[in-house]
């Protein structure tokens, strides 16, 4: 809802009526906006505030306070989470200058409450937002690319740039971004006047008017931004590029900073240590050891394929089709290629067609093959009778059925 002030009284006005600020101003009504404590001090973790409104929503309640330290979703940064007294704040948004706290329980209008943000989560986002500024600024300065998209996801941060970059350029950007971290530079917030703004060289995704908030990292970046940031670049800890991909004519970079980068590194180190222990290799030799295991696996697989093909040939020579010219058999653990090869060998021994099934618990993959007839009509009948599906060419179809071994054998015997 929108809150407005008239003759010393605060009135709530439901947002569904969509009364804009301009209309209210024209009536001599002053619209109230939530005091944004996170701009006064982005490190403030707790605060006292008054509940101005509380409305039921589909997913819980929506609470408006007269002041808040909760940052609302915006500029690629998710909304803060935390508590208001004993009520959980699940998300935070902004509309018409009002901060909307999405909660799991209501609070009485007029009550003075204590708010507390989820500080580890907020600090992580401040680290990553600042780290993104540094990397974007470096890549813009050296390679002329523009940041056209930024999002803090649950697993990593994505950064979209409007032009392609190669591996060497991205890794150079990462190295220079970390140089900025090591220098522990001040992160400066300013609100230049209109005249100053006209001459200022700064990054922005869109044309801005009114009061513009500028975030400056000396020597690295100047950018219009509404998010929260750390006070010094050293608090970012680390800027780490995880991966990148071509995206809409440019490049999408996947990255992490600070506490999440450390957590990611710890997880990867644990994985490497586990692999090295399993292979009895030093961590720095783990990749080499895995390559050796894969080569051994390929050699053994080729030997197994050779022996299995010999076995298939022997079995095919000994197979006896039914009186109806059909042959149906079951083999455990066959790969798709094995199914096709064995069915082809059996088909050469059958007056009509051969089917090979592989699976368990009433779920089987199959191949139906013939050198004498079009097996598609037979396959269609089989799928209808055995709860299956599949398709292929006139002399070869493959698919799946859901039926018992006995039911499959009986169906073929009756054909």
Residue pairs with C-beta under 8 A, 6 or more apart in sequence:
1 12
1 13
1 14
1 15
1 53
1 55
1 64
1 98
2 12
2 13
2 14
2 15
2 19
2 24
2 31
2 96
2 98
3 10
3 11
3 12
3 13
3 31
3 32
3 52
3 53
3 64
3 98
4 10
4 11
4 13
4 24
4 29
4 30
4 31
4 32
5 11
5 29
5 30
5 31
5 32
6 28
6 29
6 30
10 32
10 52
12 52
12 53
13 19
14 55
15 95
15 96
20 96
21 31
21 96
21 97
24 30
24 31
25 31
31 96
31 97
32 52
32 66
32 97
32 98
33 96
33 97
33 98
34 64
34 65
34 66
34 67
34 68
34 97
34 98
34 99
35 66
35 67
35 68
36 67
36 68
36 99
37 44
37 47
37 67
37 68
37 69
38 44
38 68
38 69
38 70
38 71
38 80
38 228
39 213
42 126
42 228
42 229
42 230
42 231
43 231
44 69
45 69
45 116
45 117
45 119
46 69
46 114
46 115
46 116
46 117
47 67
47 68
47 69
47 114
47 115
48 112
48 113
48 114
48 115
49 65
49 66
49 67
49 68
49 112
49 113
49 115
50 65
50 66
50 67
50 110
50 111
50 112
50 113
51 63
51 64
51 65
51 107
51 108
51 109
51 110
51 111
51 112
51 113
52 64
52 65
52 66
52 109
53 62
53 63
53 64
53 109
54 61
54 62
54 63
54 64
54 106
54 107
54 108
54 109
55 61
55 62
56 62
56 106
57 102
59 90
59 102
60 90
60 102
60 103
60 104
60 105
61 102
61 103
61 104
61 105
61 106
61 107
62 100
62 101
62 102
62 103
63 84
63 87
63 100
63 101
63 103
63 106
63 107
64 98
64 99
64 100
64 101
65 84
65 99
65 101
65 113
65 115
68 92
68 99
68 101
68 115
69 80
69 115
69 117
70 79
70 80
70 82
70 89
70 92
70 99
70 101
70 115
70 117
71 77
71 79
71 80
71 92
71 117
71 122
71 227
71 228
72 79
72 80
72 92
72 93
72 94
72 99
72 100
73 79
73 91
73 92
73 93
73 94
74 94
74 226
74 227
75 150
75 225
75 226
75 227
76 129
76 132
76 149
76 150
76 151
76 152
76 227
77 125
77 129
77 152
77 227
77 228
78 91
78 125
78 152
79 91
79 92
79 93
79 102
80 89
80 92
80 117
80 118
80 121
80 122
81 88
81 89
81 90
81 91
81 92
81 117
81 118
81 121
82 88
82 89
82 115
82 116
82 117
82 118
83 89
83 115
83 116
84 101
84 103
84 107
84 113
84 114
84 115
85 107
85 113
85 114
86 105
87 103
87 104
87 105
87 106
87 107
88 103
88 104
88 105
89 101
89 102
89 103
89 115
90 102
90 103
90 104
91 102
92 99
92 100
92 101
92 102
93 99
93 100
93 102
94 100
107 113
120 259
122 228
123 230
123 258
123 259
124 258
124 259
124 260
125 152
125 227
125 228
126 228
126 229
126 230
126 235
127 230
127 235
127 236
127 237
127 257
127 258
127 259
127 260
128 152
128 157
128 255
128 256
128 257
128 258
128 260
129 152
129 225
129 227
129 228
129 229
130 187
130 217
130 229
130 230
130 233
130 235
130 236
130 257
131 157
131 177
131 181
131 236
131 238
131 239
131 255
131 257
131 258
132 147
132 150
132 157
132 159
132 255
132 257
133 215
133 217
133 220
133 221
133 223
133 225
133 229
134 177
134 180
134 181
134 217
134 220
134 221
134 233
134 236
134 239
135 159
135 173
135 174
135 177
135 239
135 241
135 253
135 255
136 147
136 150
136 159
136 161
136 203
136 221
136 223
137 203
137 217
137 220
137 221
137 222
137 223
138 173
138 176
138 177
138 180
138 220
138 221
139 145
139 161
139 165
139 169
139 170
139 173
140 146
140 147
140 203
140 221
141 220
142 169
142 172
142 173
142 176
143 163
143 165
143 169
143 173
144 163
145 161
145 162
145 163
145 165
145 250
145 251
146 161
146 162
146 163
146 203
147 159
147 160
147 161
147 203
147 205
148 160
148 161
148 162
148 205
148 250
149 158
149 159
149 160
149 252
150 157
150 158
150 159
150 160
151 157
151 158
156 242
156 254
156 255
156 256
156 260
157 254
157 255
157 256
157 257
158 252
158 253
158 254
158 255
159 252
159 253
159 255
160 247
160 248
160 250
160 251
160 252
160 253
161 250
161 251
161 252
161 253
162 249
162 250
163 249
163 250
163 251
164 246
164 249
164 250
164 251
165 173
165 244
165 251
167 244
170 241
170 244
170 251
170 253
171 241
173 241
174 239
174 240
174 241
177 220
177 239
178 238
178 239
180 217
180 219
180 220
180 233
181 233
181 234
181 236
181 237
181 238
181 239
182 234
183 233
183 234
184 232
184 233
184 234
185 217
185 218
185 219
185 220
185 232
185 233
186 218
186 231
186 232
187 215
187 216
187 217
187 229
187 230
187 231
187 232
187 233
188 215
188 216
188 217
188 218
189 213
189 214
189 215
189 216
189 229
190 213
190 214
190 216
191 211
191 212
191 213
191 214
192 200
192 212
192 214
197 212
197 214
200 214
200 222
201 222
202 214
202 222
202 223
202 224
203 221
203 222
203 223
203 224
204 223
204 224
208 224
212 224
213 224
213 225
213 226
214 222
214 223
214 224
214 225
215 221
215 222
215 223
215 224
215 225
215 227
215 229
216 222
216 223
217 233
230 236
235 258
236 257
236 258
237 257
237 258
237 259
237 261
237 262
238 257
238 258
238 261
238 262
239 255
239 257
239 261
240 255
240 256
240 257
240 261
240 264
240 265
241 253
241 254
241 255
242 254
242 255
242 256
242 264
243 253
243 254
244 251
244 252
244 253
244 254
245 251
245 252
245 254
246 252
256 264
269 283
272 283
272 286
273 283
275 286
275 289
275 290
276 282
276 283
276 285
276 286
276 289
279 286
279 289
279 290
279 293
280 289
281 288
281 289
308 338
309 341
312 338
312 341
312 342
312 345
313 345
315 342
316 342
316 345
316 346
316 348
316 349
317 349
319 327
319 329
319 346
319 349
319 354
320 327
321 327
321 349
321 350
321 351
321 352
321 354
322 328
322 412
322 413
324 352
324 412
324 413
324 415
325 350
325 351
325 352
325 353
326 350
326 352
326 353
326 354
326 355
326 412
326 415
327 346
327 349
327 350
327 353
327 354
327 355
328 354
328 355
328 357
328 408
328 409
328 412
329 346
329 354
329 355
329 356
329 357
330 356
330 357
330 358
330 364
330 405
331 338
331 342
331 356
331 357
331 358
332 358
332 360
333 358
334 342
334 356
334 358
334 365
336 365
336 398
338 358
339 356
339 358
339 365
339 366
339 367
339 398
340 367
340 369
340 396
340 398
342 356
342 367
343 354
343 355
343 356
343 367
343 368
343 369
343 396
344 369
344 396
346 354
346 356
346 369
347 353
347 354
347 369
347 370
347 371
347 395
348 371
350 370
350 371
350 372
351 372
352 370
352 372
352 373
353 368
353 369
353 370
353 372
353 373
353 375
353 378
354 368
354 369
354 370
355 366
355 367
355 368
355 369
355 382
355 412
356 366
356 367
357 364
357 365
357 366
357 401
357 405
357 408
358 364
358 365
358 366
359 365
362 402
362 403
362 404
363 400
363 401
363 402
364 400
364 401
364 402
364 403
364 408
365 398
365 399
365 400
366 388
366 390
366 398
366 399
366 400
366 401
367 396
367 397
367 398
368 375
368 378
368 379
368 382
368 390
368 396
368 397
368 398
369 375
369 395
369 396
369 397
370 395
370 396
371 395
373 395
374 394
374 395
375 394
375 395
375 396
375 397
376 391
376 392
376 394
376 397
378 415
379 390
379 391
379 392
379 397
379 399
381 415
382 388
382 401
382 411
383 389
383 390
383 399
383 401
385 411
386 401
386 402
386 403
386 407
386 408
386 411
387 401
387 402
387 403
388 399
388 400
388 401
388 402
388 403
389 399
389 400
390 397
390 398
390 399
390 400
391 397
391 398
391 399
392 398
392 399
401 408
403 411
